[in-house]
Amino acid sequence: MTTSPFILSSGGPDDDGDAGLAVATKPKTKRPPMYKVLLLNDDFTPMEFVVMVLERFFGLNHSQAFELMLTVHKKGLAVAGVFSYEIAETKVTQVMQLAREHQHPLQCTMEKE
């Protein structure tokens, strides 16, 4: 009897004659949770600064950044992007650090999607 790596039954005396096939199972991996990076409106940070932040840290072109800045201004907050935890955390840190360096009270937070 030729053996195959897929045959579970050895064909021994206690075997009932049914050869079972091994089924390769893929490990189930789930996507990491994603996090929204939010910019919050304040009455002191210049609009131009917010546009620059959106262009620099979120890769938006000028018109996209301007539109999102207006959303922040009118609605109080807006999602600047959705990222994995580590990337979202880095973006929040970068925005907050630059705002502090320029003495602006701009707030940036993240929340699980």
HUSULVEN-V845203 format. One record per residue. RES is the residue in one small letter. SS is DSSP state (@ for helix, = for strand, . for the rest). OMEGA is omega in whole degrees, -180 to 180 (999 if undefined). BURIAL is 1 if it has 16 or more other C-alpha atoms within 10 Angstrom, else 0. Layout:
# HUSULVEN-V845203
res=<RES/RES>
ss=<SS/SS>
omega=<OMEGA/OMEGA>
burial=<BURIAL/BURIAL>
This chain:
# HUSULVEN-V845203
res=<m/t/t/s/p/f/i/l/s/s/g/g/p/d/d/d/g/d/a/g/l/a/v/a/t/k/p/k/t/k/r/p/p/m/y/k/v/l/l/l/n/d/d/f/t/p/m/e/f/v/v/m/v/l/e/r/f/f/g/l/n/h/s/q/a/f/e/l/m/l/t/v/h/k/k/g/l/a/v/a/g/v/f/s/y/e/i/a/e/t/k/v/t/q/v/m/q/l/a/r/e/h/q/h/p/l/q/c/t/m/e/k/e>
ss=<././././././=/./././././././././././././=/././././././././././././=/=/=/=/=/=/=/././././././@/@/@/@/@/@/@/@/@/@/@/@/./././@/@/@/@/@/@/@/@/@/@/@/@/@/@/./=/=/=/=/=/=/=/=/@/@/@/@/@/@/@/@/@/@/@/@/@/@/@/@/@/./././././=/=/=/=/=/=/.>
omega=<178/-180/178/179/-179/-179/178/-178/-178/-180/-178/-176/-180/-176/179/175/178/177/179/178/176/180/178/179/177/175/-179/176/178/-179/176/179/-179/-177/177/173/-174/170/-178/-179/168/-176/-173/-178/180/180/-180/179/179/178/180/178/-179/178/-174/-172/-177/173/180/173/-173/-178/177/-180/180/179/180/176/178/176/177/-177/-175/-174/178/176/177/177/179/179/179/-172/171/-175/-175/-179/179/180/179/-179/178/179/-180/-179/-178/180/180/179/178/180/-180/178/175/-180/-179/179/179/-179/175/176/-180/-178/999>
burial=<0/0/0/0/0/0/0/0/0/1/0/0/0/0/0/0/0/0/0/0/0/0/0/0/0/0/0/0/0/0/0/0/0/1/1/1/1/1/1/1/1/0/0/0/1/0/1/0/1/1/1/1/1/1/1/0/0/1/0/1/0/0/0/0/1/1/0/1/1/1/1/1/1/0/0/0/1/1/1/1/1/1/1/0/1/0/0/1/1/0/1/1/0/0/1/1/0/0/1/0/0/0/0/1/0/1/1/1/1/1/0/0/0>
